[in-house]
Amino acid sequence: MMSRKLLGSGLVVCFLCFLCGCTFFQKNKTPVVKADKIDLEDSADSIGTVKDKARLVKGGNLLFVPFRAGSAVAATPELDQLSLSVVQGFAETLNKKSTPFYLLNAGNADTAELILKGHFTKISNSGKIKKWMGMKSVVLGVEGKLIDRQTGEVVAHFSVQRSVKSKGQGRGEAAYGIGQEIAQFFIQELANQ
């Protein structure tokens, strides 16, 4: 009788170890970066495609419309903050390089020649088991496009998903990194002309 209880308990323990092991060793398909350092060299290699290279190279007045909630994401005040972090990461990265773009603000938005807009496709935190094991992470995803305002044609489109393992910074850092990745994508495309 005692051996049956021990065997049953042993099987439960083995099952739980197997279950935890499967979630622990899953292959992560999203880029993982540390929250304090973002490597831009490899991050923007294949996040999108340029449909009209000549229009991208021409550049012009660029209006970045803050991203909205997608169909699988709730519109919240936090999402508004994340969207502003994306814009900030984009603007700061783009302004560090010489590009044919002039970033606009709300005061001169009517002079826009190109419009960058998109939406959040994913906002999630790590599961309870990973949090308990100290493997806290945040995943954000966005999709967007650069549009020629005059013709309405899509110049480029992109999709970025970022996973950040951090302690305390999380979503804001991931959103800022997404903005950096989008800017780096355009910078690389301009360099490859």
N, C-alpha and C positions, 0 to 999 in steps of 0.2 A: 504494500500500500504506500509506504514511504517512498519507494523507488519510483512509483508512478507519478507522485507529486513532484519529485525531483526531476524526472524526465520531462514532465509538462512545463515546469519552470525553466528548465534548460532550453527547451524548444522556444519558449516565449522570448528568452534573453537572446538566443541566436537570431530569431526573426527580427527583433528590435535592432540588434547590431547590424544585420544585413540591410535593413531599411535605412538606418542612419548612414551606413557606408555608401549606399547607392546615391543618396542625396548629397553626400559630402564630395564624392568623386565625379559628379556630373561635369561634362565638358561645357565650359562657358563659351557661348558663341558671340557674345558681345565684347567689345574692347573694354578691358579693365584697366583703370588708371588709379594711382593714388591721388587722393583729394588735394594734396599740397603741390603736386607736380603733374603737369599735363604735357605729354610728349606729342608735339604737333607734326613731327617728321613723317610718321607712318599713318597717322590717324585719318587723314582725309583722302587716301588713295582711291577708294571706290565708293564714295558715299552718294554719287550722283552721275548724271550725264549732262553734257552741254548739247543742246539741239541746234543752236545758232551761234557758232564760234565768232563769226564776224561781228555780230551785235554785242556779244560779251566783251570783245576787245575794244569796241568803240566806246563802251562805258557810258558815263553820263550821271545825271542826278539820280541818286538811289534812295528810295524810301523803303525802310524796313518796317513793315506793319507787324506789331507784336503778335505772336502766335496765339491762336485761340484753342479751345478744347476740341478735340476730335470726337468721333462717335463713341469711343470706348473710355473717354476721360471726362470727369465731372468738371464743370466750370466753377472755380472757387477763387477766393481772393489769393490763396497761395499760388494758384496757377498764374494769376496776373503777375505776381512777383517773379515766378520762374521765367515767364515770358520776357520780362524786363532784363533778367540775368542773361538770357540768350542774346538779346539785343546788345547788351553791354559787352559780352564776350566777342560778338561779331565786330562791333565798332572798334574796340580797342585793338583787336588783331589786325583788322583791315587798315587802320590808321598807322600801324607800324611800318607798313610797306607802301611803296609808290604804286598806286593803281589808278586806272582811269575813272574811278568812281568818286563822287562827291556825296557824302551821306547827308541826308536832309533830316530836319526835325518837323514837329507839328506846325511850326510857324511858316515854313516854306514848302510844305508838302504838295501844294498845287503846282510846283515846278518839276515834279518827278517825271523822269523819263523811263525809269525802271522801277518796278515794284517787287519787293521780296516779301512773300507771305506764305504762311503755312499753318500747321496745327500739330498739337501734341497727339501722338498715337498711343503712348504708354507712359504710365506713372505707377511704379510699384516699389515696394520695400521687400527685403528678404523675408522668408518665412520664419515662423516662430522658432523652429529648431535651429536654424542658422543663427538667429539672434541670440538664442540661449548659448550656443557654442562660441559666440564672439565673432561670427563671420557676417557682420552687418553690412548690407549693401543696398544701393538704390539703383533702379533702372529707369531711365527716361528715354523716350523715343519721340522723334518729330519727323514730319514730312513737309516739304515745301517746294516752292518754285519761284523762279525769277521771271517776271513778265515784262515785255515791252509795252509800255502804257499806250503808245500810239496805235500799234497794230493789234494788241491783245494776244500776241503770240508768246508761247512759252520759250524763253531763251535757255533755261536750264532747270532741272529738277533734281531734288536730293532727298535722301532718307538717312537719318542718323539715329542710332541707338547707342546709348552710353550707360555703362555700369560703373559705379564708383564705390569702392570699398573705403569707408572712412568712419571716423569716430566723431559724430556730432555735426559735420558739415553737410554731407549728403546731397539733397536735391538741388540746392542753390549752386553748389560746386559743379554738379553734373550739367545743369542748365547753362552755366557760364562756359563750360567745356564744349557743349554742343555749339554754342555761338562761335567759339574759336574754330571748331572743325569746319563749320560752314564757310567762314571767311577763308580758312586755309584751302579749302576746296577751290574757291574762286581764284585765289592767288596762284595755286598750282596750275590751274587751267590757263590763266593768263601767261604764265611762264612757259607753257608748252605750245605757244602759238606758232 
